[in-house]
Amino acid sequence: MENEMTRTEVLEKVQDIVRDAIDREDIILTPETTADDVEGWDSLVHIQIVAAIQSSFKIRFSALEMISWTNVGELCNAILSKL
């Protein structure tokens, strides 16, 4: 499909969503980044981030999926698997 997003494009979009949720433009995400690595990324912000990702990508995650991710790379893989 021509309109499939690359892993890099997904990571960039997730980074923008995280920046908006935490209100910091200096956040740089890598596939290895965890919530603990980002100041301000707590459980409440995590819910906001996941909701924004679901809305932005027009996908839905189960609660089991949401608690299974250990880093941003796994989150991006989950997004890509639903696109």
VEXPA-859933 format. One record per atom (N, C-alpha, C): x, y, z. Coordinates in steps of 0.1 Angstrom, whole numbers, padded with zeros to 4 digits, always signed. Example, Ala and Ser with C-alpha at 12.3 -4.5 7.8 and 13.67 -1.06 7.14 Angstrom:
+0132-0057+0078 +0123-0045+0078 +0132-0033+0078 +0128-0022+0071 +0137-0011+0071 +0129+0000+0079 
end
This chain:
+0008-0012+0000 +0000+0000+0000 +0009+0013+0000 +0005+0022-0008 +0013+0034-0009 +0012+0043+0003 +0001+0043+0010 -0001+0052+0021 +0003+0046+0035 +0010+0035+0035 +0015+0029+0048 +0025+0038+0054 +0024+0040+0067 +0034+0048+0074 +0046+0040+0077 +0057+0046+0077 +0070+0039+0082 +0071+0040+0097 +0079+0032+0102 +0082+0032+0117 +0087+0045+0121 +0095+0052+0113 +0100+0065+0116 +0089+0075+0117 +0080+0075+0107 +0069+0084+0107 +0060+0082+0119 +0057+0070+0123 +0049+0067+0135 +0056+0072+0147 +0069+0070+0148 +0077+0075+0160 +0076+0090+0161 +0077+0097+0149 +0077+0112+0149 +0063+0117+0153 +0052+0110+0149 +0039+0114+0152 +0036+0112+0167 +0041+0100+0173 +0040+0097+0187 +0048+0108+0195 +0059+0111+0190 +0067+0122+0197 +0060+0135+0198 +0053+0139+0187 +0045+0151+0187 +0034+0150+0197 +0027+0139+0198 +0016+0137+0207 +0021+0138+0222 +0033+0131+0224 +0039+0132+0238 +0043+0146+0241 +0049+0153+0232 +0052+0167+0234 +0040+0176+0238 +0029+0174+0230 +0017+0181+0233 +0011+0177+0247 +0011+0165+0250 +0005+0160+0263 +0013+0165+0275 +0026+0166+0274 +0035+0170+0285 +0038+0185+0284 +0035+0191+0272 +0037+0205+0270 +0052+0209+0271 +0060+0201+0264 +0075+0203+0263 +0079+0200+0249 +0085+0209+0242 +0089+0207+0228 +0103+0201+0227 +0110+0200+0238 +0124+0194+0238 +0124+0179+0239 +0113+0173+0240 +0113+0158+0242 +0117+0151+0229 +0127+0142+0230 +0131+0134+0219 +0129+0120+0223 +0121+0113+0215 +0118+0099+0218 +0126+0090+0209 +0131+0078+0214 +0137+0068+0206 +0129+0055+0209 +0131+0045+0201 +0124+0032+0204 +0127+0027+0218 +0138+0030+0223 +0142+0025+0237 +0136+0034+0248 +0131+0046+0245 +0126+0055+0255 +0115+0048+0263 +0115+0050+0276 +0104+0045+0285 +0097+0057+0291 +0086+0056+0297 +0079+0067+0304 +0087+0072+0315 +0095+0063+0322 +0103+0068+0333 +0114+0077+0328 +0118+0076+0315 +0129+0085+0310 +0124+0099+0307 +0111+0101+0307 +0105+0114+0303 +0099+0121+0315 +0105+0132+0320 +0099+0139+0331 +0085+0144+0328 +0076+0141+0337 +0062+0145+0335 +0053+0134+0329 +0059+0123+0325 +0051+0112+0318 +0047+0103+0330 +0036+0106+0336 +0031+0098+0347 +0019+0090+0342 +0012+0083+0351 +0001+0074+0346 -0011+0081+0340 -0014+0093+0346 -0024+0101+0340 -0021+0106+0326 -0009+0111+0325 -0004+0116+0312 -0004+0104+0302 +0000+0092+0307 +0000+0081+0298 -0014+0078+0292 -0024+0079+0300 -0038+0077+0295 -0041+0088+0284 -0037+0100+0287 -0039+0111+0277 -0032+0108+0264 -0020+0103+0265 -0012+0100+0253 -0018+0089+0245 -0022+0078+0252 -0028+0067+0245 -0041+0071+0238 -0049+0079+0245 -0062+0084+0239 -0059+0093+0227 -0049+0101+0228 -0045+0110+0216 -0040+0101+0205 -0032+0091+0208 -0027+0082+0197 -0039+0075+0191 -0048+0070+0199 -0059+0063+0193 -0068+0072+0184 -0070+0084+0188 -0077+0094+0180 -0070+0098+0168 -0057+0100+0169 -0049+0105+0158 -0047+0094+0147 -0045+0082+0151 -0042+0071+0142 -0055+0064+0138 -0066+0067+0145 -0079+0061+0143 -0079+0046+0145 -0073+0042+0157 -0072+0028+0161 -0076+0027+0175 -0077+0015+0180 -0081+0012+0194 -0072+0002+0200 -0068+0003+0212 -0060-0006+0220 -0068-0012+0231 -0066-0025+0234 -0072-0031+0246 -0064-0027+0258 -0070-0029+0270 -0063-0026+0282 -0051-0035+0283 -0052-0047+0279 -0040-0056+0280 -0029-0051+0271 -0032-0046+0259 -0021-0041+0250 -0015-0029+0257 -0023-0020+0263 -0018-0008+0269 -0008-0010+0280 -0010-0021+0288 -0001-0024+0299 +0011-0032+0295 +0011-0037+0283 +0021-0046+0279 +0034-0039+0273 +0032-0027+0269 +0044-0020+0263 +0054-0016+0274 +0067-0019+0271 +0077-0015+0280 +0085-0003+0275 +0083+0001+0262 +0090+0012+0257 +0083+0018+0245 +0088+0029+0240 +0081+0036+0229 +0082+0027+0216 +0092+0019+0214 +0093+0010+0203 +0082+0000+0202 +0079-0006+0214 +0068-0015+0215 +0054-0008+0212 +0053+0004+0217 +0041+0012+0214 +0040+0014+0199 +0051+0018+0192 +0051+0021+0178 +0047+0008+0170 +0053-0004+0175 +0050-0016+0168 +0035-0019+0169 +0029-0016+0181 +0015-0019+0182 +0006-0010+0173 +0011+0002+0171 +0004+0011+0162 +0005+0006+0148 +0017+0003+0144 +0019-0002+0130 +0011-0015+0127 +0009-0023+0138 +0002-0036+0135 -0013-0033+0133 -0018-0021+0137 -0032-0018+0135 -0035-0009+0123 -0024-0004+0116 -0026+0005+0105 -0029-0003+0092 
end
